[in-house]
Amino acid sequence: MKRYVFLLTLASALCLSALAFAELPTVTVLPEASDIPSSVILDIQKENADAEAITITGWHANVQVDCSAIYPQSYGWSYQDVEVAATGTDQALSTQFVTSVAKGASDPLSAEFTKTVSSSVELTAGNAPALTGNDLDIAVSVTAKIPAFTTLNGPAESSVCNSRQFYVRFYGDTGTWSARAVWQLNPTNRPIISGTWSKPTSWAEYSVDRIIN
């Protein structure tokens, strides 16, 4: 009996999983985004599971710029035994809304759209300042730009959707770090600290068609 219950439960789980994927919105990838990873496409679908359709209009990879000069230093502390590990690539870091356009309408951007995401270092354990992007050699930023006067079109008059929303979404590498911090005023104070980091590398631009009540 237990075997049949297990098989029934497994079959139910597989059916629910198939239904979940079947309900994801359709995606159109334009030639400008032809090299976008399939994992990023799936991420955008899941992020907008309530949409009717998604159009990915651009994928800008490996566009990070060094920004080590702007990172502050951790004065009073030095670090030893620094260990850095990567845990993911093409991970979603931030989503920015650009604008929305109604069905049958066109809307040229009145000003350039610009958003920047920089590397991030978080302290999750230990009693000392976190390392900086410079310390971990991840001090970069990525800027998404859409030129002024770019014409953005809403859904066609024949569409069931009445709104098209435009977004940019940043992706990058993520990981963990650990180190022994040494307080220079009292070198016997040497706590072990650890945390997480993220480094932007790419960004996607896309539109989402929805029915807005």
N, C-alpha and C positions, 0 to 999 in steps of 0.2 A: 504493500500500500504506500509506503514511504517513497518508493521509487516512482510510482505514478504521480504522487503529489509533486515531487521534485521536477519531473518532466513537464507537468502542467504549469508549474510556476515558471520554469525556464521558457516554455513556449509563450506564456503571457508576457514575460519580460521582453522577449524578442519582438513580439507584436507591438508592444508599446514603444520600443526603440524605433521600429520601422515607421510607426505612425509619427513619431516625433520628427524624424528626418523628412518624411513625406510632407509635413506641414511647413517646412522651411520655405521662404519665398524664393522665386526663381531669380537667377542672377544672369545679367548680360555683362560680359567683359569686353570693353572696347580694345582695339589694337594697341592703344597707348598703355594699356595695363596688361598686355599679354603675358608678361613674365611674372605676374603676381603669384606667390605660392598658394597652393590649394588650401593650406591650413589657414591662410589669411582670409580667403574667400569664405570658408566655413565659419570663421570667427565673425565676419561681418554679417553673415546670414543669421547666426545665433543671436547676435546683438540686436538685430532688427527682425525678430521672428514674427512680429505682428504686421509686417509690411506685406504688400501685394507683390512688389517687384523691386529689384535693386539693380542699378547700373553702375559698374565700377569704371570710372573714366580715366583714372591715372594711378600708376604705381611708381614711386620715386625711391629707389633703393640706394643704399650706401652713399647718402648725401650728408653725412655728419660733418660738422666743422669743429675744429679744436677750439675749446674755450677755457683752457687751463689757466689763463691769466686772470680770470674773474673769480676763481675759487678762493675762499678765505683759507688761511692757515690756522692750524690748531696750536696757538701759542701756549707755551708752558708744558707741552706734551711731546714726546717722541714715541715711535712705535717700532716694535720688534716682532719677528716671527709672523709677518703678515702672510696670510693665505687667502687666495681668491679662487672661487670656483664658479663656473657657469652652470646654470640650471635650465635655461631656455633660450631659444632664438625666435625671432618674429613674434614676440609676445606683445599684446595690446598694452599700451602705456597711457594713452590719453585720447579722448574724442572731443572734437570741437565742431559746434554747429556753425554753418556759414549763413544760410538763409533758407527760406521756403518760398515756393512759387505756386500759385493757384492753377487749376486746370485751364488750359487754353491761353495762359498768360506768358509773357516774357519779361525778364527783369535783368537789365544790365547792372553789374555791380557799380555802385557810385564811387567806391574807393577800393584800393588794393586790400585783399584779405591776407593778413599775415599773422601766423601764430608760431611760437617757438617752444620746443620742449628740450630741456637740458637733462644731463645725467643726474641721478639721484642716489644718495647714500643714506640708509636708515640704520640707526642703532636699535637693536632688539634685546641685547643683554650686556650687562657690565656697567660700571660706574666711572665713565670717562668720556670725553668728547669722541664722537664718531670720526673715522677717517674721512678724508675728502675725496672728491673725484680725482684730484691730482695724485693722492696717495695710492689709489687703486688703478691709476692709468686708464681712467674711463671718462676723462673730462672732455665731453663733446656736447654739441647741441645740434638739433635738426629744426629747420624752419620750413613751414609749409606756406606757399604763396599762390594766390590766384589773382591775376592782374585785374586792375580796374577796367571797367567797361566790358568785362567778359559777360556775354549774354547767357543767362540761365533760363531754360524753358521748363514750364510746368507740364503735367500730363496732357496728352492729346485730348481733344474734345470728346472723342469716342471712348476714352478710358473710364473704367468704373471708379478710378481714384480721382480725388479732387485736390490733392496736394502732393507736391514733390519737395522733399527736404534734402538739402545738400550738406555734406559733412566732410571733414578730414579726420583721419584716425592715424595716430602715430604708433609705430612698432619698433621693437628693439630687443636687445639681449638683457637677460636678468640673471642674477646669481646671488651668492652669499660670500661673506668675508669674515675673517677673524684675525685678531692681533693681540699682542701684549702691549698695553699702554704704559709708559713710564713718565711719571710726573717729575719734571726737571728740578723742582724745588725740594723734592723728597724722593729720591730714586728708589727707596724701598717700597714706595706705593706703586705697585705694578699689576693693576687689574687686567684680567683677560676680558676682552670685549668682542662682540660679534654683531653681525647684522646682515642686511640685504642691500643689493644695488641694482640699478637699471641704467641702461645706456641706449638712447635712441639711435636708430640706424636708417629708418625708412618711414614713408607715410603714404597713405592711400587717400584718394579722393573719390567720392561716390555719391549717388543720389538714391533716395528711398521714396517710393510711391506708396501713399497711404490713403485710406478713406477717413477723413476727419468729420466727425459728427458735430 
